[in-house]
Amino acid sequence: MDKDIVKLFEKYINKQCSTGELDKVLSFIKAGKYFEEWDHVLTQGSRIFLENETDIPLRSEITKLETHHRLLNSVNEHQKNQKTSTYKLSWKVISITAAASVLIIFGWLSAVNKGNLNPNENGRITYQSDVAPGKFGAKLRLTNGKVISLDETKSGLIVNDQLLSYNDGTELAAAGNASVENTYTAWTDNGNMYTFTLPDGTLVSLNAGSQLNFPAKFAGKSRQVSLKGEAFFKVAKNKSLPFVVESNGQQVEVLGTEFNINSYPDELATKTTLVEGSVRISSINNTFTLRPGQQALLNTKGALSVAEADTTLVTAWKNNKFIFENNDIQSVMRMIKRWYNVEVIYAGSLPDVTFGGKVSRFQNVSGVLRVLERTGGVHFKIEDKKIYVYK
């Protein structure tokens, strides 16, 4: 890895390039050079900036850059002899919106490639069609019943008793009647994720295909919400008002902590994983108090059990990663189905193989499938929004 190139790319992401350095960076993007360096910088940048909720434009830029670069790298080999247009982008334009340069180049690439990944001669696994990764997006039902679609160029919404506003400060709407009797319903479709700051300051990141119900105002003896799907909670501390999450036949009670709940109906168990602090979890049959690094599993019969868990694996989705560790094909494809909003079809018997590894959720689905297919125990075909799985 070339450290000087890494530093140059870091300067680009931080908008510190001179005009000459900017021209050099754009030439590298266009030529598909220094993939390892880009991958390193973009991965680190994604982790840092996607957790920084105030820097929405830069987050959007990183997302577009990484998606573009991975696709460009996959087709660069067969583009070598093609004539390309020359783009003269001024520093003034790019200083206003650096992402525009990526969109121009990406548009050129799409016109040439027409959306398909083509086979090459170096043995790389390729597919004749592809599916773009998920993105920010959600819907919110207000207390008066009106449903609004949240801006996909933003990553989060702040809800208080007076106003609804995006994380960058943009006002959305008046909060309406803020009382404990009136509730909001927030949900993400497959292929979307979003972050909500609740009226008490609690931060909730919703994964794809999830729903959260919460009151317009927390009052009474507890701060009670309900969840379907998966969410990461960073609960605002309030010792006098416990925070309670109801999901799929269980209750999780905390005073202020960080934890993840996976309660998708198509999973074999509801998993509650504690990252920091302490939680009390109960079902109709059992009650446990978790310590950090522990995971409670609620089976279909309502029985709770506790095991050790790797919190990095559990929360990988929140940090825009797929991390597999001895996952079977069905559990992997459920993740892919939700994030890429695709239909998964098993052709014949299920592949008897487990998977391990780390893949960015920013890249097209072909990039994830290639990693899985390298095990030799599974093969895939992509047709529109359908993924066929073969042994």
Secondary structure by P-SEA (a helix, b strand, c coil): ccaaaaaaaaaaaaccccaaaaaaaaaaaaaccaaaaaaaaaaaaaaaaaacccaaaaaaaaaaaaaaaaaaaacccccccbbbbbbbccaaaaaaccaaaaaaaaaaaaaaaccbbbbcccccccccbbbbbbcccccccccccbbbbccccccccccccccccccccccccccccccccbbbbbbcccccccccccccbbbbbbcccbbbbbccccccccbbbbbcccccccccccccbbbbbbcccbbbbbccccbbbbbcccccbbbbbbccbbbbbbcccbbbbbcccbbbbbcccbbbbbbbbcccccccccccccccccccaaaaaaaaaaaabbbbbbccccccbbbbbcccccccaaaaaaaaaccccccccccccbbbbcc
